[in-house]
Every structure is written in structure tokens, then in C-alpha cells.
Amino acid sequence: MAKSERKSPPENAPPIAHGAASLPSVVVDGYNLMLRDKDGFIGDKASKSAFQQKLDDWRKRLKKGGGDDPLGDIPTEDLSKKQIDALIKGKDKEASALVLGAVDDFAGELAKVLTRYLKDKSWKKTERVVVGGGLKDSAFGELAIARAMVLMKAEGLNIELVPIVHHPDEAGLIGAAHLMPSWMLQGHDSIIAVDIGGTNIRAGIVETRLKEEVDLSKAKVWKSELWRHADDAPKRSATLERLVDMIERLIAKARKSDLDPAPVIGIGCPGIIEPDGSIARGGQNLPGGNWESKHFNLPEALADAIPKIGDHSTFIIMHNDAVVQGLSQVPFMRDVAHWGVLTIGTGLGNAHFTNKAAQ
């Protein structure tokens, strides 16, 4: 493919800022909503670890009652999603019933959390909620989502809960393409995207496929690299170096395969993202140091390390990771005006959107 000209912004184009409320297709009504009750943050009751606790509680209740644990000696935290799914579908009906009990309890907590969110000003008028994160990628997770919707409808809350369209590992990358105004993507067939989490960092090349669908509904992850930094406990500087290496390898692979990445990098990162790219709060689980320091700015550090992509200066845009994962759903939410996203993982990420055409 011949080298593409970098497009210039149209006249009177609004400035592009990190963590912006106004994005090309949607307004971000709010994100990282942190409501509390007497036990702490309510979102903690609908996280991955909360489901594990529900399952563990059921196992302990069985043992206390003098029954045998049908799951054996394996610790709850060591059970994979595939193993839990197999238990639900397996021939051991006692084990299946045990897991389903935990699913039902977890769905109840998810319904309560979402009911609280819907009372917040930023979640008013919600018509649909997309559920992503690692728990979605499982049969028991999708069952919990459906059960929570049934519970809410039984209480008169006619809210649709749907699993996110893309695989959760890919949604956080594909959503980055929706951070960019269309003029930045024109003349190129892919972008570089990064999804930073408390356990993993994933970087990838996203094919935009704009010639097939201009709304990015056909966008897909071409290649990606995953680093489970939680296993290495790196310093912040080493984390940045590893991320730069990942991105540079992906750019080289794309060019070798005749893909033409736009000179932009889209990043999803936990926390409250300030317009200058600094993290105001919520970055406490990120690896190797204080990411909220006034002396550290991830977009600036990346731009210094990768000053050019091809012949053009690198442009970097960053937003909250739940926002970015939710943005991957934009093409599939045109039949509603107001919608939210929950990402169930280490914690419970959240964001709420209004489609611009519906304002």
C-alpha cells in the first residue's frame, strides 16, 4: 500500500482532549461512578472477586451443614471460567446447583448495584446497559447478566441488559478507534490501541475497515500482544519500556503485512483522566509506582518514546478504560438514545453515554 497523506482537521474542528466528555459519536455523561453504602463501594459487590466469594460461601455452607463439597479440594479462586461453565453443564447436578446458587446470589447483587446507578443523575433515562469485562466471556457470566435483568424487570425497572458484542479482550482495543474524529482515520486502514489494566496490558492493531462500514461496525483486532504485568511486578519505568516495545513490534508487523497504521495511539486506562492526560485518581492498581504523580504523564511519555509513526508525528489520545470498552458498542446502540456500560473484572467499571444524534 502506498504511503497515505495525513489528513488535516477541518476548519473550526473542536480541540481534542484526553478524557473528553464530547466524543465523535457520543457524549460521555459520566464514568467511574463510585457510590458507597455502609460496607464500602457498592461496585465491589458485583466484581469478579465478589462472584468468587458467593461461590465460596455456598461451599462453606455445605461443609458446615455436614455435606460433601461437590467441587472437591480445588480452591474457588483457582477455578477457571471454563471449569465453572463445565460444572453448570455437567452431569453432576449437585455441583451444577451449587454454582447456580452463586450465580443467582451474584445476579441479585448486580441488580442492586445497577438499580443504585440508575438513580444517579448521570444514569437517568437509561434504556440499555451493556455488560463487558472478563466475566461476560463465560456461560455463567451471561446467565448472571440475564438473571439480573429478570430481577430488575420484576421490580418494575424495564432496562435491557445485554452482553457486549465483541470479546472483552478485543472491545477495549476496538473502542479506541471511536476516540478519534473520522478525519484522523481517513487514508489509513488501522490504528494502534492499548488497554491498560490492573493485571494485564494489551496492545493491538485494529483494522478500521472503513471502506466496508463507516461507523466502524466492521472494525476488528488484527493482532495483539498481552503482558500479564501482575506476574512480574515491574517498576513504572519498566512498564513504559515494555509497552513501547509491544507497540513498536506491532507497528513493524503491520507494515510488513502492508497495513498502514494511522499515526495515532488510542489508550484505555483506569481512573479519572484529566484533559492533559494525567490521572487524577483511580490509578492505584497500576503497576510499579504512582501513576497519579504530577511528574508522570503517560501520553506524553509515550509520545517522547515513539515520536513518529511512519512519516508523521504521533498523536495520542487516552480515556478511561470502561469508557473505551463501551465505545466499541457504539455502532450497535443506534436504536437507543441513552445507554450505559458495566465492565465486570477486578472491580466494576462503569460509564454512561448519550448518542449525539439523540441529544
BELBELVEN-V323819 format. One record per helix or strand of 2 or more residues. SS is the DSSP state (h for helix, s for strand). FROM is the first residue (numbers start at 1). TO is the last residue. If there is no record, write none. Layout:
SS:FROM:TO + SS:FROM:TO
//
This chain:
s:26:31 + s:36:37 + s:40:41 + h:42:46 + h:48:64 + h:76:78 + h:81:89 + h:93:118 + h:121:123 + s:128:132 + h:134:136 + h:139:154 + s:160:163 + h:168:179 + h:182:185 + s:190:196 + s:201:207 + s:220:227 + h:229:231 + h:236:256 + s:261:269 + s:272:273 + s:279:281 + h:298:305 + s:308:309 + s:312:313 + s:315:320 + h:321:327 + h:330:332 + s:338:344 + s:348:355 + h:356:358
//
